[in-house]
Amino acid sequence: MPDAMKIAIVDDEQDMRQSISQWLALSGYDTETFPSAEEALKKVGSDWPGIVVSDIKMPGMDGMAFLKRLMGMDSALPVIMITGHGDVPMAVEAMRVGAYDFLEKPFNPDRMTELAKRASQTRRLTLDNRALRRELSDGTVLMRKLIGSSPVMDRLREDILDLGQADGHVLIDGETGTGKTLVAHALHAVGPRAGKKFVFLSCAAYGEDDLNEKLFGPSRDGSIPLVEEARGGTLLLEDIDALPQTLQARLLTFINEQGTPAETRIVAICNLQEPDKTCEDAMRPDLYYRLAAMKITMPPLRTRGEDILTLFNRFGQQFAEEYGTDAPEVAAQEAAQLLQAPWPGNVRQLINVAERAILQNRRGSGSIASLLMADNAEMQPTLTTEGKPLKEYVEAFERMLIDNTMRRHKGSISSVMDELCLPRRTLNEKMAKYGLSRSDYL
């Protein structure tokens, strides 16, 4: 089912807008209809959480004038125009003004759904990037999205800021579930292309012919090839290791023809999972070295120390609020097991464990240890992976305990002192030691 994005349907003919609405609603979209452009403009603005489908010929403000108004407010808003039969010049003009695409009456409903799907994905990326960019302006986004204070996470944030500004092609690799796609978005958002197009393609989702058509064209359905759609912005190629060799050659040619600086930035994600094979093995050497001149390798969760407890606590609190229940208290032994678990699925696996911990706590049964055992068959009932000094476990658990208590009491120092039986000076010293600030909990 598509993401929960809205589709504004604008048409003066009631039967037409209702039929479009019903069809898209059956496809899982949240639709809202408007009988005129004037009515739509009262609701649709620069932060409209979705796309627009509009007829061109309407009384009052026609579709072209409506399109120009929308492009003036938000040039990245996808607008699909519906034209009359044979009205190709008007459709071409609409595309020149900034329309995402057009449909000619009578149109195939499946074609409408496919266009809506692609346009919604594009809009989602645009809105995500904008939110990321707005938060970056006050320096908070990386703290919120890329959680953790371990040295490897500090280095990752520095790399994102540096490579984002460098604006060259980037290769991102690392284990599954480490957040490679989030980092790709951040690279776009912190660089000079922020606000420009961010186009996504999974190279593992299509066969060679479809990939060739989507990337380079010509397209059978009249859509713009992605290398053209992303021009001036960023083209994210996920699963670059799945791109056939012939298309790797075409991509390399495209990169070489752009020159320096590149008009379109390529960010490639390698998701290779075979233990005996590297991204370099899966790619043409010349393409690999063009992309890997700037490279980010995502740190696996098991190397991030007490970030594991911070993440578990954060996601646990989020799920507790979502399900209307309390987050479970984490015992010292469970905290140690969280720290020592192998986490083959990394942050994505930790999120799943945190959600299941909340669900089973709501039922009043189960334990975090049992969830870890179920997720990691190689774990024994006792701690199994590399041991660490007792001091590290104690400090990690202590930090998590203070963090949990501060969050629960919304930063009330006196309440935290009472619950933990700590004098104010001791609490202040421990918070300073663990990098905890009262302002983060207010």
Disulfide bonds with the S-S distance in Angstrom:
Cys270-Cys279 2.00
